[in-house]
Amino acid sequence: MTTPKPLGYWLKHLDTLIETRFGRTLADHGLTRRHWQVLNTIAAAPTSQEDLDRALAPFQQDVRAEVDDLIAKGWAARDGDLVTTTELGRAGFDEVAARIHTERRRIIDGIPDEEYLRTVETLRRMAANLE
């Protein structure tokens, strides 16, 4: 019997697989996973740059370049201190969101909702133990 790989291995492996899969899914739109995270955040509500940086800090400390890319693409705009989606950005978001939803469903395929929720809660508690 072989020893199972530790938690850290599976966390890194899964993150790499998600990054790769989402990267392929988003590449058709000239987006990265960070662009998607910014777009997903501002699609929910206009958000300040400071709040975007804070919300996405676990992934990347500063997402100004991604915001600037979305603005150059016409998918986002600055409205005072807030970053918001444009009409074009909303349409792009809706299209990309459907593809991301399909990928997320693929990730959890065959895992009952209660098992998924238990796993997420367990990971949250492990993080809290280290914080």
Secondary structure, DSSP 8 states (H G I E B T S, - for coil): ------HHHHHHHHHHHHHHHHHHHHHTTT--HHHHHHHHHHHHS-EEHHHHHHHHTTT-S--HHHHHHHHHHTSEEEETTEEEE-HHHHHHHHHHHHHHHHHHHHHTTT--HHHHHHHHHHHHHHHHHH-
